[in-house]
Structure formats: C-alpha cells, structure tokens
Amino acid sequence: MGFKHQDLDAWAAEHLPGETVVSWVTTSADMPGGGAFRAGDGPLVHYSGPTGGIRRRAAVAKELGYDPDKGFRGYGGTFLLLTDTSLSLGTRSGVRNRPKDLLHTAPLAGVRVHWFDHDAGSGNRFRHFITDFGDGRWRTEHTGLTALKRPVSSNADAFLAALGDLAVEVPDP
C-alpha cells in the first residue's frame, strides 16, 4: 500500500499542530545497525555493490564527526517530514504503510540533510541520507529510486527540492 500525502496531513495535525506539511520522503534504515556507526569501526573505503551505499553513509557520518551514541538506531520503516518550521522523523506502520509514531522533530534552523545516490546493481538505485537535526541527534537511512530498473515512488526528488539549501549533496569519493 502506498504512502499517502493525505495521511501525512492528518498525522501532522495531531503530532505537529500548527505546522504545514511541505514535503516528505519514505525511508528505511539497514537493520540491525539502523542508522548509526559504532565507534571503532574499521576504515570504510569500498563503496561498490549492494552494501556500498551503507558503508559510504557510515564513512560520511564519521567524517562529519557525529557521535555514534546520538544516532537513531533501529526503526526500519520511517519517513522524514518537512514542514514550514521543522524536520521530523516518524515511523511507518508495517501493514498499511501509514505514518505512526513521532521519533524526533527539530527546527529548520540547524537542520542539514547530506545525500548521495548509489547504484546497487541489477537496476536498483538508492538515495542515501545522513540527516543532522542540528541538536546533536542524527540518522542515516535510504530510499529507493528504482527497483529492477522501475521507478519507486519515494518522493525523493521533490523532498530534496523542497529542502533547498538545507540539502547538501555529498561529493563522489
């Protein structure tokens, strides 16, 4: 079942009263690590193949100096919601793919979303995000762009466009 904008409007009215939904993107973390590297991880320099994007996200998070203990781990099915005043991280229900719980919200003033695209092979492309909420909390995750060469409806392009200067593309290594 698709993730629907009207479900987000109702969810935001309940969880973020007074804010207006601007854009969103469905995301997933890679379990079990979920969204945070661990201190002491070895060098992460090989970025090809299916796990290349995951390894690159971890390397970028390290380069940015994020504290591993302040990263959001777990929560496989999530979404990022951009409103007129904040960026929020929420969970999606497993069966109906609807917004569920609010995990974190932060004012836009300190938010940065670092991103890059990765070709995992076999026609599967992903957009990877390293989200800095500006308050010490952060998360790494991804969304699909194509699956077996067919477009996936994650809303990734519209989300980046709506972020504007808050979105920072990570240069190729």
N, C-alpha and C positions, 0 to 999 in steps of 0.2 A: 504494500500500500504506500502511495506517495506521501511525502511530507508536504503539507498544505499551508499556504500563507494565512488563510483564514483561521486555522488552528493556532497559529502563532499570535495573531491579533488578540484572540480570546485569552491565550496564556499570558501574554504581556500585560493585558488589562488587569489580570489577577496578581501577577508577580511583580510587575513594574508599573504601578499605577501612575498615570500622568505622562508616561513616555510614549512616543510614537515609533512604531516599527519602521525602520528604513530598509534593512536588508538582512539576510541570513544565509548560512551555509550549513548543510548537514556534514558531520564529521565523524570520524572513528579514530580511536587510539589503537595501538597494537598491543594486544594483551600478551603476557600478563604485566609487562612493564608499564604500559598505559600512558605515558606521557612524560616520563622523567628518566633521564640517565642516572646512573648511580656514580657517586664519587669513586675514583679509582678505575673506572672503565679504561680499557686499553685504547690505543690510538684508533681512530675511525677514519680510514682514508680510502676504503674501497666502496664506491657508490653505485656500482652497476648491479643489474639483476633485481629480483623482486624485493630484497631487503635493503637495497641501496638507498632508497629514499629515507627509510627509518634510520639507517646509520648516519646519513647526512644530517637529518634533523637533530640527532643527538650531538653531532660534532658542532653544529651551529649553536645549539643551546650552550654547550661548553664554552665556545668562543665568546659568546655574549655574556658569560660569567654568571649564569643563572644558578641559584642554589638548588641542588637536587631535592632537598627536603621541602621546598616550597612549590614544587611542580605538582600538578594534579595527576595522580596515577589512577588507573582503573577506569571505570566508566567507558565501556566500549562504544556505545551508540550515543553520540552527543550532537549538539549544534551550537554555533556561535550566532548570537543575535545582536545586530547593530540597531540601536535606537537613536533618536535625536540627541541623547545626552550620555549614553553608556554603551559598553560592550558587555554582553553576558554570555556565560557558558551554562548550557542546560543539558539535561539528559533526554533521550527519546525512549518511548516505550518500545518493548521488543516486538509485540504482536501487531499493533496498529500503526506504529511509526509516527506517534504524535508527541508533542512536547510534554515533558513530565516534570522533572524537578529542576529548580534553580540551584546551581552549584556555586556560582560566583558572579558578581557584577562589579564593574569598575567604571568610574567616569572616563570619558574620552580623553581628557587632558593628558594622561600618561600612557595611553594605550599605543602599542605598536604591534602590527602583525607582519612578521617576516614570512616570506613564502617563496617556494620554487616548485616547478613542475618536474616530474620524473617519469620516464618511460620504463615500466617494469617488464616489458616484453610481452609477446603474444597479443598485442593490441590493447594492452592495459596501461592507461596513463593515470597518474595521480597528481593532485596538487597538495603539497605539504605546507603546513602552517606551524610556526613557532610563535605563539601568542604571548606577549608581555602585557599583563594587565596594569602595569605601572605602579603596583603596590607591593612588589616582591613576588607575587604569585604569577605563574606562567603555565603553559601547557603546549605539548607538541601533539599533532594529530594530522590526519589527511582526509581527503575526499576524492572520490572518483571523478575522472574526466571522461574516460572511455573504458568500456569493458568489452573485450574481444572486438575492438575497433568500433563499437557502437557508443554513441554519446550517452552519458549518465546525467540525470537531472539533479545535480547537487546545488545548483545556483552559484557555483564558484566564481564565474566571471562577473556576474552582477554584484556579488559581495565585495570583490576587490575594487570594482569601480566605485561602489558606494563608500568604501573606506577612504578613497582618495589618498592624501598624503600620509595617512596612518598605516598604509600598506607599504612595505619595503621589500622589494624583490632581492633575494639572496643571489649574488653573482655565482656563475658556474665556478667550480673549483679549478 
